[in-house]
Amino acid sequence: MKRTLILFFALFCTSVMAEQVSGLYNGRVLVADQTEQSRSKGVNQALEQVLIKLTGNSKIMQLPGIQKAVSNTNNFIASVGYTKLPAGSPDELTDQPGFSLQVSFSTQAIDQLIRWAQLPILPAGRPKLVFWMVRDDAETGRQFVTEQQFPDFTQGFEQIMQDRAVPYQLPALDLEDQLSLSVNEAWSMREETIEVASQRYGADGWVLLRFFTTTSGQVRGSWTYKLGDQRGFDDVRGENAEVFVGLAVNELVDSISSQLTYVPQMDTSKLVVQINQVDSFTDYQAVVAQLQGLKLVRSSHVSAVEGDRLFVTVDIDGGVDLLISALERSGRLVNQTSEMARFSGNLEFDWMVE
């Protein structure tokens, strides 16, 4: 009965808004000191971190020509700063306090690199994921992973998700969760049950990560996810828990990101977007800000206003379908575009007042 009620309410939940992430052009790494050698190494690591965040590809630096293209990091740096870590900080690299190196990179220089190299771009409006993680232990049995019981594992997971700039949430694992999803159902990757249990968190999608440790100490497991109509699954193994979580989470994020990225074109596509039900100047400002805030929109200008209809001409990178998807994920625009209009470059949406 409990699950029936949860499913009933889940059917009436509206789609949630993709979160706008910030700091995509900023990198933060730990260095032992402020020597030129440490600075150079740290800047390289920060630049790699930024390119991974922007492209959604953890192996981006392995692509042909990228290492050479970024060999002179001074061409991309906007500012560099240090923060001294206090003694006893968990971020220390050595027995002596180290430093946090914060590097801000030039948006223009990085974007030029991405266009030149034809790298994919993961838009800043990113789906939020709820993560269910289960560990099977020979002595204690199957358990949901919590920060209290597995602090090292969850800290490693959270650091990777922050580095990848992907919005996420861990479940409360309270009584409601226990009634919705048992640990054995989670381990069995029962999609329908996971879907229902995840509805309460208002996320765009869910992930299930399960793993166990072999007698030799190797950690093995698998992940699966559902994001809209997109699904994925893979098996992962690592020599220990730290290696496993790095491999599993990065491969997972790579898989999801590959479905959301676009490759910016040297020549843009011009479209006309008609927005209906724009009844006030406040709505007008909100619509314009919504369009200008999209990474794939290179430029936009209002071409006409007719009653409550607003016509905006936009130049975009990527394809029409990506723009439609990005506008739909905003949570404020309902797609009314016909198939014929889409092919002619005329899009139509209804504006939803908050």
C-alpha positions in Angstrom: 0.0 0.0 0.0 2.8 2.4 0.9 4.5 1.9 -2.5 1.1 2.3 -4.3 0.7 5.7 -2.7 4.2 6.8 -3.5 3.8 5.8 -7.1 0.4 7.6 -7.3 2.0 10.9 -6.1 5.0 10.4 -8.3 2.9 10.3 -11.4 1.8 13.9 -10.7 5.3 15.3 -10.1 6.3 17.9 -12.6 9.7 17.9 -14.2 12.4 19.6 -12.1 14.7 22.4 -13.1 18.3 21.5 -14.2 20.7 23.3 -11.9 23.0 26.0 -13.2 26.5 25.2 -11.9 29.2 27.9 -11.5 32.9 28.0 -11.3 33.4 26.1 -14.5 36.5 28.1 -15.4 38.1 27.8 -11.9 40.3 25.0 -10.7 41.5 24.1 -7.2 44.4 21.7 -6.5 46.6 21.0 -3.5 50.3 21.8 -3.7 53.1 21.2 -1.1 54.6 24.7 -1.4 54.8 27.9 -3.4 57.8 27.0 -5.5 57.7 27.5 -9.3 57.8 23.7 -9.8 54.8 23.2 -7.6 53.0 26.1 -9.2 53.6 24.8 -12.7 52.4 21.3 -11.8 49.4 22.7 -10.0 48.3 25.0 -12.8 48.5 22.0 -15.3 46.3 20.0 -13.0 43.8 22.9 -12.5 43.6 23.4 -16.3 42.9 19.7 -16.8 40.2 19.9 -14.1 38.5 22.8 -15.9 38.6 21.1 -19.3 37.1 18.0 -17.7 34.3 20.0 -16.1 33.5 21.9 -19.3 33.6 18.9 -21.7 32.2 16.2 -19.4 35.1 13.9 -20.5 37.5 12.6 -17.8 39.9 11.5 -20.6 39.9 14.8 -22.5 43.7 15.3 -22.0 44.3 12.0 -23.9 42.9 13.3 -27.1 45.4 13.9 -29.9 46.9 17.4 -29.9 45.4 18.6 -26.6 48.6 18.3 -24.5 50.5 20.3 -27.1 47.7 22.9 -27.4 47.8 23.6 -23.6 51.6 23.3 -23.1 51.9 27.1 -22.5 49.4 27.5 -19.6 50.2 31.2 -19.3 48.0 31.7 -22.4 44.9 30.6 -20.4 45.5 32.0 -16.9 43.4 34.9 -15.6 44.6 34.8 -12.0 46.4 32.6 -9.5 46.1 32.5 -5.7 47.2 30.5 -2.7 45.5 29.6 0.6 47.6 28.1 3.3 46.1 24.9 4.8 46.0 24.8 8.6 48.1 22.3 10.5 46.2 19.0 10.8 44.0 19.8 7.8 42.7 16.6 6.1 43.9 18.2 2.8 47.5 18.1 3.7 49.9 16.5 1.3 52.8 16.0 3.7 53.5 16.2 7.4 53.8 19.9 7.0 50.9 22.2 6.1 50.5 22.7 2.3 48.6 25.1 0.2 45.5 25.2 -1.9 46.2 26.6 -5.3 43.2 28.4 -6.9 43.5 29.2 -10.6 40.9 31.2 -12.6 41.2 30.7 -16.4 40.2 33.1 -19.1 36.8 32.3 -20.4 37.6 33.7 -23.8 40.9 31.8 -24.1 39.4 28.5 -23.0 36.4 28.9 -25.3 38.7 29.6 -28.2 40.7 26.4 -27.4 37.5 24.4 -27.3 36.3 25.7 -30.7 39.7 25.3 -32.3 40.0 21.7 -31.1 36.3 20.9 -31.7 35.9 19.7 -28.1 32.5 18.8 -26.8 30.8 21.2 -24.3 28.6 20.1 -21.4 26.1 23.0 -20.8 26.2 24.7 -17.4 22.5 23.7 -16.8 23.1 20.2 -15.6 20.7 17.5 -14.4 20.7 16.7 -10.7 21.1 13.0 -9.7 20.2 11.1 -6.6 22.8 8.5 -5.7 22.0 5.2 -4.0 25.1 3.2 -3.0 25.2 -0.3 -1.6 28.1 -2.3 -0.2 28.1 -6.1 0.2 30.3 -7.3 3.0 31.1 -11.0 3.9 30.7 -10.2 7.6 28.1 -7.5 7.9 26.1 -8.2 4.8 24.6 -5.7 2.5 24.3 -2.1 3.7 23.5 1.3 2.1 26.7 3.4 2.1 26.4 6.3 4.6 28.9 9.0 5.5 28.9 7.8 9.1 29.8 4.2 8.3 32.0 4.7 5.2 33.5 8.2 5.6 36.5 7.6 3.3 34.4 6.2 0.5 31.8 9.0 0.6 34.4 11.7 0.9 36.1 10.4 -2.2 32.8 10.2 -4.0 31.8 13.7 -3.1 35.2 15.2 -4.1 34.9 13.6 -7.5 31.4 14.9 -8.0 32.5 18.4 -7.0 35.5 18.3 -9.4 33.1 17.2 -12.2 30.6 20.0 -11.3 27.6 17.6 -11.4 24.7 18.4 -9.0 23.8 15.4 -6.8 22.1 14.3 -3.6 22.5 11.4 -1.3 19.3 9.8 0.0 18.3 10.3 3.7 18.0 6.6 4.1 15.2 7.2 6.7 12.1 5.2 7.3 10.4 6.5 4.2 13.4 5.3 2.1 13.5 2.0 3.8 9.8 1.4 3.1 10.3 2.4 -0.6 13.5 0.6 -1.3 15.1 -2.2 0.6 18.8 -2.9 0.5 18.2 -6.2 -1.4 16.0 -4.5 -4.0 18.7 -1.8 -4.5 21.4 -4.5 -4.9 19.2 -6.3 -7.4 18.9 -3.0 -9.4 15.1 -3.1 -9.6 14.6 0.0 -11.8 10.9 0.6 -11.1 11.4 0.5 -7.3 14.5 2.7 -7.4 12.5 5.2 -9.6 9.7 5.4 -7.1 12.0 5.8 -4.1 13.9 8.6 -5.9 10.8 10.7 -6.6 10.8 12.3 -3.2 14.1 14.0 -3.9 13.0 15.9 -6.9 16.0 15.0 -8.9 16.3 14.7 -12.7 17.6 11.1 -12.5 18.9 8.4 -10.3 22.0 6.3 -10.0 22.6 2.9 -8.3 26.2 2.0 -7.4 26.9 -1.4 -5.8 30.2 -3.0 -4.9 31.9 -5.7 -2.8 35.5 -6.6 -1.8 37.0 -9.9 -2.9 39.2 -12.1 -0.7 42.2 -10.7 -2.5 41.3 -7.1 -1.6 40.1 -6.1 -5.0 36.9 -4.1 -5.1 34.3 -5.0 -7.8 30.9 -3.6 -8.6 28.6 -2.0 -11.1 26.5 1.0 -11.7 23.3 1.8 -13.5 21.3 5.0 -14.0 18.2 6.5 -15.5 18.0 10.1 -16.7 14.8 10.7 -18.7 14.9 8.1 -21.5 18.6 7.6 -21.1 19.9 4.5 -19.3 23.4 3.1 -18.7 25.1 0.2 -17.1 28.7 -1.0 -16.6 30.9 -3.2 -14.5 33.9 -1.8 -12.7 36.8 -3.2 -10.7 39.6 -1.5 -8.8 42.6 -2.7 -6.7 41.1 -0.9 -3.7 38.1 1.2 -2.6 39.8 4.5 -3.6 40.6 3.4 -7.1 37.2 1.8 -7.5 35.2 4.9 -6.6 37.4 7.0 -8.9 36.9 4.7 -11.9 33.2 4.0 -11.3 32.1 7.6 -10.8 34.2 9.1 -13.6 33.0 6.5 -16.1 29.4 7.0 -14.9 29.6 10.8 -15.3 31.4 10.4 -18.7 28.5 8.2 -19.9 25.8 10.6 -18.8 27.7 13.7 -20.1 28.2 12.1 -23.6 24.4 12.3 -24.1 24.2 16.0 -23.1 27.2 17.6 -24.8 27.5 19.3 -28.1 30.4 20.3 -30.3 30.5 24.1 -31.0 30.6 25.0 -34.6 32.8 27.6 -36.2 29.6 28.9 -38.0 26.5 29.4 -35.8 22.9 28.6 -36.7 20.4 31.4 -36.6 16.9 30.6 -35.2 13.8 32.5 -34.2 12.3 31.5 -30.9 8.7 32.6 -30.2 7.7 32.8 -26.5 4.0 33.0 -25.8 2.3 34.2 -22.6 4.9 36.9 -21.8 2.4 39.2 -19.9 4.7 41.6 -18.0 8.0 43.3 -18.2 9.2 41.0 -15.4 8.4 38.0 -17.6 10.1 39.8 -20.5 13.3 40.2 -18.5 13.2 36.6 -17.2 12.8 35.2 -20.8 15.7 37.2 -22.1 17.9 36.2 -19.1 17.0 32.6 -19.7 18.1 32.6 -23.3 21.3 34.6 -22.6 22.3 32.3 -19.8 22.5 29.3 -22.1 26.1 28.4 -23.0 25.2 27.2 -26.5 23.5 30.6 -27.3 26.2 32.8 -28.7 24.0 35.9 -29.1 20.4 36.8 -29.0 18.2 39.9 -29.6 14.5 40.6 -29.4 13.2 41.0 -33.0 9.5 41.7 -32.3 6.9 41.9 -29.6 3.2 41.2 -30.5 0.8 41.2 -27.7 1.9 38.6 -25.2 4.2 37.0 -27.8 8.0 37.6 -27.8 10.1 36.8 -30.8 13.9 36.4 -30.2 16.5 35.7 -32.8 19.4 33.6 -31.5 22.7 32.4 -32.9 23.5 29.0 -31.4 26.3 26.4 -31.3 25.2 22.8 -31.8 21.9 21.7 -33.1 18.2 22.7 -32.8 17.4 19.7 -30.6 20.0 20.7 -28.0 18.5 24.2 -27.8 15.0 22.7 -27.4 16.3 20.3 -24.7 18.1 23.1 -22.8 15.0 25.3 -22.8 12.8 22.5 -21.7 15.1 21.7 -18.8 14.8 25.3 -17.5 11.4 24.3 -16.0 9.8 27.6 -17.2 9.3 26.8 -20.9 6.9 24.3 -22.5 7.7 23.3 -26.0 5.0 23.9 -28.6 7.1 23.6 -31.7 5.7 21.6 -34.6 7.9 19.2 -36.5 7.7 21.4 -39.7 8.5 24.6 -37.7 11.5 22.9 -36.1 13.1 22.1 -39.5 12.5 25.7 -40.7 14.3 27.1 -37.6 11.2 28.6 -35.9 10.7 27.4 -32.4 7.7 28.1 -30.2 7.4 27.8 -26.4 4.8 28.8 -23.7 6.2 30.7 -20.8 5.2 29.4 -17.3 4.8 32.0 -14.6 6.3 30.9 -11.3 
